[in-house]
Amino acid sequence: MDAISITVNGKEHSVEVSPDTPLLWVLRDTIGLTGTKFGCGMALCGACTVHIDGEPARSCTTRISAVAGRKITTIEGLSAGGRHPVQLAWQSAQVPQCGYCQAGMIMTSAALLAKNSSPTDADIDEALGGHICRCGTYQRIRAAIHQAASQPSERKSGAGEPR
Amino acid sequence: MSAPAKDLARSTRREFLKTGAAGAAALVIGFYVPSEGEGAAAKSFAPNAYVQIKPSGEIRLVIARSEMGQGPRTSLAMILAEELDADWSRVKVQQADLDPKYGDMTTGGSFSVRSSWGPLRQAGASARSMLITAAANSWSVPPGECTTRHSAVHHAASKRQLSYGELAEKAAALPVPKDAPLKKTNEYRMLGKKEDRVDGHPIVVGEAHYGIDTRLPGMLYAAVTRPPTFGGRLKSFDAAPALSVAGVRKVVEVRAVELPPLFGEERKPNSGHQHYLWGGVAIVADSTWQAIAGCRAVKAEWDQGPGASESTEEQRAQCAAMVKGSGKELRKIGDPEGTFASAAKKIEAEYELPFVAHASMEPMNCTAWVREGKCEVWAPVQNPGAMATAIATALGIPSSTITIHITLLGGGFGRRLNIDYGVEAALISRAAGAPVKVAWTREDDMRHDYYRPMSHHRLRAGLDAQNQITAWLHHVAAPTTDGFYVGGDLPDMGGTELAGVGLPNGTVPNYLLEQSFLHTAVPRGYWRSVDVFWNHFAVQSFIDEVAAASGADPLELRRRLIDTKQPPAAGGDESKPVDVKRLRAVMDLAAERSGWAAPLEARRGRGIASLFGWDSYIANVAEATVAKDGSIRVDRIVTAIDCGQVINPDMIRAQMEGGIVWGLTAAFYSQITVENGQPQQFNFNDYPVLRIADMPRVEVHIIPSHESPGGVGEPTVPCVAPAVANAIFAATGKRLRRLPFQTQELAQS
């Protein structure tokens, strides 16, 4: 196994894993960043969403070999101290119930707001259509994204930035 | 009461009986919890197992229930803090490990607040009373002149105050009072007001610790290949292909193990229970991915077991045939058959529901470390006590050597009342000689669940010439859930006849409830709202069918049913009678807020369903639009709930919103089908669930009350599918009697 180099939350890691290993398990088992969650392994639920060069991606079906040399941001690196407007709105709207799917929801929402500063409900439904929450927090997710969108724009630029 | 709640109540009572009055008191007071690894422990004030106040003023509250999104870490802490008059900003909440000093730690049946309401108020009140005594002694004033607020005792006349931290050491030296007075409801400062979750921040920054996030020094990772058919067992296997996978350390046979009942029940000998860990082949590796790869490589032969020829279509036919005959009589009033036979108008309908999975977002997993005759476990578990018992039995070591750390649960919904995944992890750790985290894939989780049973219902109602219901007959065919664990054909409805089967039981003069049992190898389990879900879908739909046949408004008919006669107390363990005024109030409120009487455009309709269950009263009004192609859009659901004393209204709203999503998923999507003894579903592609685009607008209205708190996790769930089915009927005149809804029946030709 050759070492593969990836940058996670601004820090470079050299990992020795089989090239077909999904990014998800490298993050969780090799690097020890467990904030990114395993839900389905088939890119059906969105729980494992991270940013790859700022774009939301399903880490459970992304081979590590495909992200060599690229910048990965996980929920742990989305902001310093949870100050990203999406994270703040998530707490203000009290979105999480069990919370397991929420890292993925937050990562996709942050990426959505980075591109679309005032998404409609339809935009939100489309962006988050690949995500599943079994606790049923969807109504609050919509509200929280609208709330985050109403924050001053400079605070939204934090999406994808390492802390 | 739901089956788990019923059993919880039973086992809690048994616990109290066993330990006697002193034991019951000891559950609440008299235990000392030393603070962790600090010399100042002696100076801390810890009058019971739940409250600890440090000289610094920090207050640690211990939560002995599992957090799976329903909020006990916050709501139970609020109950303690209210009676304690604690400064909430100085409160730290600690999750308890499994410990007998907390009594029964099972979390289920919408029971956490209900079962903790008395003990936790007492725990908070006795601590507060001791702090007052300590302050009064310091000032040489009567305790009655002292008041408490924000973690301090005040003496108004002398304008003096002492903080709880300053009083901690003195209070610790005082005797614990037996019956400290509780606050009056008009003295509440916290209860009934919105409070943010105590663990909201770690969740949004990715630092919350779920079971699957457990990491230990030297920990190995495992995945397991399990029998493909229900009730199958491992015959033989070839480890070599798996051992050639990079990172695979060991291939371990997991033997089949008989598991105990979940709630401490006694099994009769030879009762034919089906509660086993079925075993399989475990691959132990350096990472989860390598373990999964090893699982795919291993070659195993299986004994297919007794259920190998089962199929859903055959079982549907069996159930349909059974309800035509007679079953085990569960409740009979008057002469239902005779009255029905001679009724002026006869109405009949059959309903059916499938097996469904839990599919919590965090798949099953458990980390275990067996060493030196002990076993330490990190588990996302609702039922740690039974898990410890089962592990001890499987390993052949005393229960006292088992430690269970309860992690955060990425959803539970009843699946984690089961204990299979803990026993499996312990057996694998022992065989591997290392701490091992066993992670299940989504497919493992979907195909090795304990499924909410399928059921088939035949309902008949006889009306007299004035359209009054004179006879009501309900025959359910379903496999038993309680009997799966305990053995025998046990009806799951013993305690929930009124809550689940609901009205008009007791409000019509001639009534019959009977059950026939489908025998199957498909594992059954408790699922959010349990048997109430399936019975309520049938009954609340059929009330509307009776309304339609008799030309009555569905809301009016429901009002008339409960106004006719006071229903009796539900059978079994449910001791509280239905308070028809409270039931009526939630129906009226939901109707009013939904604009029940206002006309809707073509192919749009409203439907109602209501319930008394888990000590709460609830009504849902659903508003739905049916497109010409038969597709259904649920536009809005208006919920009214009276759950007694409100602890945290925002959490109640969240549970209503979530319960509605749970109910909608079951109404529109969920079904596990079986072919050749195997489930046909694998993952979220073939077991779809509700996604954000289908989320209706949910409006929650809470009726203020100071009655004892009721449960909130489950009650709204059974009122979703029938409210929507009734709305669809109102929109189209077509009745959907099968879940998930077969929407093709609604397409306009």
Interface residues (C-beta under 8 A of the other chain):
Chain A: M1 V17 S18 T21 P22 W25 R28 D29 T30 G32 L33 T34 G35 T36 K37 F38 G39 C40 G41 M42 L44 C45 A47 T74 I75 E76 L78 G81 G82 Q87 W90 Q91 Q94 P96 Q97 C98 G99 Y100 C101 Q102 A103 I106 I124 D125 E126 L128 G129 H131 I132 C133 R134 C135 G136 T137 Y138 Q139 R140 I141 R142
Chain B: E67 M68 G69 Q70 G71 D196 R197 D199 G200 H201 I203 V204 V205 G206 E207 A208 H209 Y210 I212 D213 R215 Y221 A246 G247 S287 T288 W289 Q290 A359 S360 M361 E362 P363 L408 L409 G410 G411 G412 F413 A439 T441 R442 E443 D650 A654 E657 G658 G659 I660 V661 W662 N683 F684 N685 V689 L690 R691 I692 A693 M695 R697 V698
